[in-house]
Amino acid sequence: MEPGKAIGEFTLNITSTTFSDSLQEGTRINLDGTMSNGGNVIGTLTFRNDGPPTYETGKADWLGATTAKDGDVVPNSGRGYYLKTGPGQYRLRLLTQETNGNCALVEGQLTAGHYSGVVYAW
């Protein structure tokens, strides 16, 4: 399915990483950054595999919040997948939902120290 209209871009910096060999806990990456519309974003990406952690492909979960220019904080969460595209590079595609009911498709690229991409209306 094709995404809808692009509604923003984001650039996030990795602030910390927690590794786990537990399939349920996964590996967590904490992120902090901005949206092109002027909002701030903070959140955690969690990477899970159905088998031993190979970090080639697997499930990705997002839990975070966006702060709009007017100061409103909007919690959001999402699920999707990741795919290794090169050494230290991953493509992510997540379907997210805000607590106000808005949904979005998030397509991004995770590289050393950064996660950036585009948010599409869904």
C-alpha positions as CSV (number, residue, x, y, z in Angstrom):
1,M,0.0,0.0,0.0
2,E,1.3,3.4,-0.9
3,P,1.7,6.0,1.8
4,G,-0.4,9.2,1.9
5,K,0.9,12.7,1.7
6,A,4.2,13.5,3.5
7,I,3.4,15.5,6.6
8,G,6.9,16.0,8.0
9,E,10.5,14.9,8.2
10,F,12.4,14.0,11.4
11,T,16.0,13.8,12.5
12,L,16.7,12.1,15.8
13,N,20.0,11.5,17.6
14,I,20.7,8.3,19.5
15,T,21.1,9.2,23.2
16,S,21.7,5.6,24.6
17,T,21.4,2.0,23.7
18,T,20.5,-1.0,25.9
19,F,21.3,-4.5,24.6
20,S,19.6,-7.7,25.7
21,D,19.9,-11.3,24.7
22,S,16.2,-11.8,25.8
23,L,13.9,-12.2,22.8
24,Q,11.1,-10.4,24.7
25,E,13.1,-7.4,25.9
26,G,14.9,-6.8,22.7
27,T,17.5,-4.1,22.1
28,R,16.4,-0.6,22.9
29,I,17.6,2.7,21.3
30,N,16.6,6.0,23.0
31,L,16.3,8.9,20.6
32,D,15.8,12.7,20.9
33,G,15.4,15.2,18.0
34,T,13.1,17.4,16.0
35,M,10.4,17.4,13.3
36,S,10.4,19.7,10.3
37,N,7.3,21.3,11.6
38,G,9.2,22.6,14.6
39,G,8.1,19.9,17.1
40,N,10.4,18.0,19.3
41,V,10.4,14.1,19.5
42,I,11.6,11.8,22.2
43,G,11.2,8.1,22.3
44,T,12.5,4.5,22.2
45,L,12.9,2.1,19.3
46,T,12.9,-1.6,20.4
47,F,14.3,-4.2,18.0
48,R,13.1,-7.8,18.4
49,N,13.8,-11.1,16.5
50,D,11.9,-14.3,16.6
51,G,15.2,-16.2,17.0
52,P,18.7,-15.5,18.0
53,P,19.6,-11.8,17.6
54,T,21.2,-11.5,14.1
55,Y,20.2,-7.8,13.5
56,E,19.5,-8.6,9.8
57,T,15.7,-8.2,9.9
58,G,13.0,-8.3,12.5
59,K,10.2,-6.4,14.4
60,A,10.5,-2.8,15.6
61,D,8.4,-1.1,18.2
62,W,8.2,2.7,18.9
63,L,7.1,4.4,22.1
64,G,7.5,8.1,22.4
65,A,6.0,11.6,22.4
66,T,6.0,14.6,20.2
67,T,5.9,18.2,21.6
68,A,4.2,20.6,19.2
69,K,5.1,24.2,18.7
70,D,2.2,25.2,20.9
71,G,3.5,23.1,23.8
72,D,1.0,20.2,23.6
73,V,2.6,16.8,24.3
74,V,1.2,14.0,22.1
75,P,2.2,10.4,23.2
76,N,2.5,7.9,20.3
77,S,3.4,4.3,19.7
78,G,3.9,2.1,16.7
79,R,4.9,-1.2,15.2
80,G,6.7,-2.4,12.1
81,Y,9.9,-3.9,10.9
82,Y,13.5,-3.2,10.3
83,L,15.8,-4.5,7.5
84,K,19.6,-4.2,7.4
85,T,20.6,-2.4,4.2
86,G,24.3,-2.2,4.7
87,P,27.0,-2.1,7.4
88,G,25.5,-0.2,10.3
89,Q,22.5,0.9,8.3
90,Y,18.9,-0.1,8.7
91,R,15.6,0.7,7.0
92,L,12.5,1.0,9.2
93,R,8.9,1.1,8.4
94,L,6.4,1.7,11.2
95,L,2.7,2.3,11.5
96,T,2.1,4.7,14.4
97,Q,-0.8,6.0,16.3
98,E,-1.1,9.1,18.5
99,T,-3.3,9.1,21.6
100,N,-5.5,11.6,19.8
101,G,-6.3,8.9,17.2
102,N,-4.2,10.2,14.3
103,C,-2.2,7.5,12.4
104,A,0.9,7.8,10.3
105,L,3.3,5.7,8.3
106,V,6.9,6.4,9.3
107,E,9.7,5.4,6.9
108,G,13.2,6.0,8.2
109,Q,16.9,5.1,8.0
110,L,18.9,4.3,11.1
111,T,22.7,4.9,10.8
112,A,25.5,5.3,13.3
113,G,24.2,7.8,15.8
114,H,21.1,9.0,13.9
115,Y,17.6,8.0,12.8
116,S,15.9,10.2,10.2
117,G,13.0,9.9,7.8
118,V,9.6,11.0,6.6
119,V,6.2,10.8,8.2
120,Y,3.2,10.2,5.9
121,A,-0.5,10.6,6.6
122,W,-2.3,7.3,6.9
